[in-house]
Structure formats: structure tokens, C-alpha cells
């Protein structure tokens, strides 16, 4: 039975607080640059600050538009059985290929922590049979919590996330 007609199933979403934080920070930057453009008495720097403000405002609008478009979904199971990271509007405009991972057992590889405390940290890499998704944010959840939550959704569909090293991947002749 073909499942190619099935709609994508969201398996990992960005928390609302992260979207609000991202949009809020970008809006504050737009206001900061607009204020600097008004306060600075010289025309040259004022024009540059106004341009920065417009770019920050456009960045804010894109953050809101992407949230509305993807509904905060960061990882979805496609009808073909692959896990895909939905593309943003910018990625579609630039025709960037979608990030996806395939296979019945997908490895979750932890990434080295960054020195700053970031809202999206920690990050993991999902590695499948032929592709991988790099730097998937967990938003302050542990890798175990992430795997349990996603596997609860994926289990009835024949796909599972497994820890790094539990899947043996073929290496070809040079690996023998």
C-alpha cells in the first residue's frame, strides 16, 4: 500500500516562547536602529542606521511569516517515510534543497555544546541511510526527552530514532 499521498505529520515543533523571543529581539533591533537614525545628527550615518532598521524590520516580518507558514514545525514525517526539516520562505526563494533524512532507524548524534547559553541549545544531528539533518535545535530539552517524544509519534509509522552507534552503516569495499 502506498503512503505517498499522506500529508506530512509534525514530529518536532519549536516552542512558542522561542518564536516570540526571536521576533521580539529582531523588533527591538529595528527600533534601536531607527532611534539611532533619528538621533544621529549626521546624514551619512543616519541613512546607514535607517537601512539597518529596515533590514531588521524585514527580518522580523520574515520571522512572523515563517512561523505562520510552518506553524513552528521543525521536523515532519513525509508521506514517503522521510523526515524533513520544512524550508523557510527565504530558503524557497533561494531554491535551497530541503534537508531530509531517510531510513527505518535514524541515528541521533549529539553535537558539542556551544560556550554560550542559547535558547535553541542543545543541538543534534540526525543521520539516516543517505542524508542527514545537521544542527536540529532541541530548545533546552535533553536528547533522551527528544527521542522519547519523537519516537512516540514515529513508532506506529515504522521509523525510529536511535542513539549514535546502534546502527551499523555499510561502508563499501574500503571498509572491509
N, C-alpha and C positions, 0 to 999 in steps of 0.2 A: 504494500500500500504506500503510495507516495504521500509525503507530508510537505511537499514543496509549496502547496497553496496556503499553508498555515501562516497566520500573522505572527510577527515577532513577539516573543514572550520576554518581558523585562525580568532580569535576574539580579541586577545590582543597580541601585539608584544613588544619586548624590543627595545628601541630606538638604533639606530646605535652608537650614541655617548657613550652609556653605554658599548657596546661591545668593542669599541675601547679603552675606558678608562680601562676596566678590563684587556684586553690583553696588553695594554701599561704598566700598573702598574706591571703586572707579568713579563714582559720582562725587565723592569728596575730592578726588584728584582733579576732576573737571572744575569744581567750584574753586579749588585752590588756584589753578592756573588762570581762571577767569578773573579772580580777585587780583592776582599778580599783574594781569594785563591792564586792569583798571588803575591800580595803584602806581605802577611804574611810570615816571614822567617822560621817559624817552620812547619815541615811536618804534624804533627797531626792536628792542626787547619786548615792548608791549605787543607787537604783531606776532612775534615768536611765541609769547605766552598765550595769546589768543588762539594760535594754531594748536598748541599743546592742549588747550582747553577743549577745542573742537574734536581733536583726536580722542581725548579721554571720554568725551560725551558720546562719540560714536562707539567707542569700546563698551561703554555702559549699555547703550541701546542693543548692541550685539549680544551682550551677556543675557539681557532680558529676552531677546528674540530666540536665542539658542535654548534657553530654559523652557520657553513656551513651545518650541518646535519638538524638542526631545523629551520634555516632561521630566528632566533630570535623570534619564536613563543613561547609565554609563556602560552597561553590558546587557546585551539581549541575545536570546536564543532565536536564531532564524529558522524558518521552515525547513531549510536544507540540513539542519543539525549543527551548524557552526555557531560559535559565539562571536558576536560582532560588537565593536565599540561604535555607536552611531556617530556619523560625521556632523560637524558643526556647519553653520552656514558658510563660514569662511573656507572651510575645507572643501565644501561643494563648489564654491565659486572658483577656487584654485584647482579644482578637479583632482584633489588628492585621493588616492585609493583608500578604501576603508581598511581599518585594522581588524583582523579577524583571526580566529584560532579554530582548528578543527580536531576531531578525534573523539573517541569514546572516553579516554582518560586524558585529562588536560592537567599538566603539571603546574603547580603554583610555586614560583621561585621568589623568595623574599629578596628585597633589594637592601643595600646598605643604607642605614638611616642617614638623613642629612643633619648637619650640625645645628640647624635652626628648628624651632618648634613650628611647623607649618600645619595649617588646618587640614590639609589633604593627606598628611603623612599618617601612617607609613604607606609605601607603595610596593606592589608586587608585579612580577612578570608572569603572564600566562603563556605556556609553551605547549603547542599541540603537535600534530604529526608533521605539518609542513609550514606553519606560520606561528607567529607569536604576537602577543599584545604586551608592549613594554610600558611600565610606569602606570599601572592601574591604581588609582588612589583608593585607600580604604577608609579615609576620614576618621582617624583615631580608633578604629576597630582593630582587633588583633587578626592575624592571618587565620587562626583557628575559627574565630567567630565568623569571618568572611566565608570560609569554606563550608561551615555548617549551614549558614543561611542560604548560600547559593546551591549547595548540594540538595537541600530540601526541595528546591524548585526543579533542579535538573534530574534528580533520581528517576522520576516516572518517565522521563524522556530519553533515557539510555545514555546520558552523558554524566560524567563525574569529574570533580576537581580532586586531584591527589597531591600529596606533598612531593617536593622535589626528590628525585632519586628512586621513586617507587615504580616508575615506568621505564622500561628498557627500550631505547630507540635504536633502530637499525642504523649502522654506520657505513655499510657498504664493504667493499673488499679491503680498503685500507684499515678498517677497524678490526679485521681478523688477526 
